[in-house]
């Protein structure tokens, strides 16, 4: 089953906690701290592979989680990095943020890859906290939570030529005749419900052709197959507009051409300017030659080239192949879509917000520091309080009139504010809160 758009929800692995350990060997009774660091959590990575041509692997599974990092150990043994979670996708897949629609990656070629969620850093072991004034630290950091998010994977077919036209114009029959592909062909609208591909060989040249679902009036607004069709047109270098002149009058054929031009322009003005050939199909039927002559002259007056023939009998297909190969040789390869950078904030910045939900401290560095603090360890809590005081968090809370004993939310932890100490009260939940002021 062809599938070209899915939503996925991913969670990168958390970093492993650091270890609290002291070297204890014979004749070395006071060996000092030797707790190792935790390993970094695994990231979530999308990779384009030529083994896939659809997103059907994600039809029934939408939630994915990477492996966490391993715990640090004594003797300064660091934890193993969590294994990255690789999500294979077909070439031509665009990765977007679900909430904003922002483009994060355009994986056009096999091997293209993008990290969509970064694994959390491993916590530092107590060996990292040894200093001149702290010879035997009994603190270690928890691992940093991994990033998480929801994304849209959107496949856009990478074809050289896209066959466009109304339903039953004969696009599927033409694809079969040009490439020996085997799309479903029948005498009723919307036989083609998803793109069909075929490789055309002509004179030592090759071109990948895509039979795209038929356009109807209102497709740019989503009617019929709408955006599902137009998404795939956007990748093709050359459009081959197939028009039925065997069962339609000249006036109907002209109206069909005008309608499809309007739908392409409504979806994306650049599509209307895309290089285009018109193939007047079904020339083998009675009276089709007079209709084709009238339409060809009308197109020529508008500066468009038209070729005539029949997909059923093969009439005119050799000339069409040669013309397609010749024009493709003059057209550049498509470029990836522009990736929109995620908004960044200064790593040391934070803001204090008050609303009906209470008081929150929001900032990348502060949230990370709180998340990585072992709240069951009084020494670690005191160290956190000193850090918040140095960073000016205590002054900011006092400036808004916060009184001693008030609750303050930082990341997923609720703290009790005291001017001389910030004491953890409870953890709000397992999920790590994400805020617009924190860099993802």
Steps between C-alpha positions, in 0.01 A plus 500: 500500500637841396526748788655844454420687823521386863531651846759365742561576868857440614695508826879511508678302772584656834861519609618247757561618858852551627635278779592582859797278579829512694816311430552235764803276459742333733753750636297785337226563756436859388516465122258779427192520276502289185138504379472500120264699278178364356473437127318734263151391398430384148371752245215455252628519143318489165697346211402480133543154349442384143353176636173685570260681267213558745441581867291187554732382780341769717138416426433331835789615717539869582685514834874442524752520784880489484712314757623682813865528590650252746586587862847609595698263724785506746866508402404790266324270253267703286162366391445383144322735259140406425441363151355750255155422364508512118174560313551398134301700245490507118701764313297816454362502855449837667504518883280769657414596856138404558411805709661772286537343155865607500722302261781328691648286223455412133652155445522496121779251436578153641723541805368844596438510875370739763489492880143591600543451877833513683581256778557636850848549644629254756522615860844566647637263761635617834859489372413814299412697814825453687677824576727675749209569735305182432730198519228236544186609313201271540298643215444395141268629233196330359493458123350777291156411356501440126314736268160397374256624238238426238582515131344451158682284244386607155612318184537695177570282198837563335405459133647677197166524320158525662195402294214733583148527364138437578379155605473263201727711279706187438798570723529143631481355149767744386729407790460132409582569136804716577656299783344152519374582847182323606263754659132418540309606188119518473230714341387689810631805688773478762633162392835637621477581870873535565810571288617220271862503384669373186848535346515612138804416285560687176817549297735425790312737730273415791219680676281405795134565422219525755134454420340733750136482613255698287426865571150637540371852554567610858802273552708789636243531780521128571208369290538154350855383565597868530818564695597133488538541124655847490764410760659256257484738203728741687803271459482435125725691261265477204121468482341295223140615470289221352177615329220283360415613144332174403182524706492875568428797277760768433320735738496234777870423447589871523292537815676198653843650431398837645353339812812298580722804444286689749521222761879484473530877535261506797706243688839653416561773238839342427325188372317699233840617372653150506620377155209316339414298190147418389420157355169477313400140561255254338576618145393155375132575563270639231507877471790539741732641232276806442477565875877458536567747218279765657648454847858495366448833326342647814798385708751631246337842519562488877864396458454134603626199308266207433565151371226263384470124507335199656607304806281211382664457156845650561444777248737793560666346807852486350492873433368559851782299658766687304349835592484413871863383515621805308319749724601327824866529399458879510331515842683514837449243772254601775642650818402398854244713678642771722536378858359739759729531801348442841483820705790536738537687826809583702593188693539700823173693465192433708165667562262492795132476415190520714157390384203304627723191511742661745858621475737344246868545426563430132843472342711234332795495740297540819254227402782264407679563831185428702416189296849358558506564875445206735227644721541224757855612575519799741851586382380511137198713598720752679725516196194569282387779736843662474486475122154663480623780726809563284292508181267762642192280525455584869518874426248465216255317726539763771446778243150374417406499868517125559486414870686230686321164475348565156513227236712546187483267199823426310487236227306208657599586859310714753732689736421681825648851488701618798742793476775293663425163333287352227355170622347241263148401594384255236552395145206604284512204264719278288460699180741789459319828445595694184466875479516753221788684664720193524704385204390148393 
